[in-house]
Amino acid sequence: MTTEASEVRLDYYLPTYQYSDRYETVIQASPERVYEALQAVSLNESKITRFLLGLRTIFSPSQWRAPADVEELSLTERTAGGDDLMTLLEEVKNRELVLGFAGKFWRPIPKIVPFTCAEEFLAYAEPGNAKSAWNLLITPTDGQTTLSTETRILLLGGESKFFGVYWAIIKPFSGLIRKQLLHSVKQRAESVTT
């Protein structure tokens, strides 16, 4: 699939949504360096993130816990087949990663729907569930690079109306995980250039 450099692919996968959250950081490195750092970073590099991801296993260890050999994989390695929770929907080199998942993830014992490809994610419309897509977007700005992440959630009716309560509780913690991810990428990218 050919995309324009200025096109945000997240808009293609989830153009309409009811909930969203966005964070960004400025990195003193080229987009290529930022992309390399993003390719290498693990979600478990941060102690805070490890703790928060560990909390999700309290109610449903089998649904949320990644296998031991997956826990230290990079974000793209996890979504390429090691982690059933997220699907890598699209990767535009030096520009953007888009990931997605769906199900009833607000329940105490969540139900996550696995996808094998982007087309399955796009077609998914099971009532009572929700779809979530999030990206990591690299934007060059005046000799430096802005790395941003946005999460979007589309409710598919029915039981998903209870999502608002879940979102109010989980949003600060979800945001902290994504801020830590941005920080880890920033540290990696800037340490290479100094």
C-alpha positions, 0 to 999 in steps of 0.5 A: 500500500502506497501512502503519502508522507504527510498522510496519517494512517491512523485516520484510515483505520479508525477515522471515527471514534468516541474516545481518544488520548494523545501525547508527544515528545520532541527528540533531538535526532533524525526521523530515521534515528527515532524510527530505529529506536522505536523498532528496538524499544520494549514495553518492559524497559520502564519499571513503571510500565512493567508494574502497570502491565503486571496489574492487568494480570490480577483478574485474568492472567491467561488473557493478559499475560504475554509468554515469558519469551515475548515479554522482552520483545520490541513493540514490532516483534510483539505485534508481528506474532508473539502477542495476541493482544495487538495487531500491527495494522500498518508500518510506514518506515520512518513515519508511523506504526498503527496497532489495533485490537478489539473486544470487551476489554473493559470487563474485569475478565476482558475478552480480546478478539485476535486479528491476523491482518489489518483487513480483519480489524477494518471489517470487525463490527461485532455489536457490544464490543469496541475497537481501539487503534493507536499509532506512533507518528514520527514528524520532522520539525526544524532539525528535530523530530516530534514523536507522538502517540494517539489512541482512539476507541470506537464503541460498537453499541450495546454493552460497550456503553459501559466503556466510559466508566472504564475509560475514566479509571484507566485513562491516566494509567494508559497515558502513563504507559504511553508517556513512558514508551515515548520517553524510552524511544527518546532516550534511545534515539538521543543517546545514539546521536550524542 
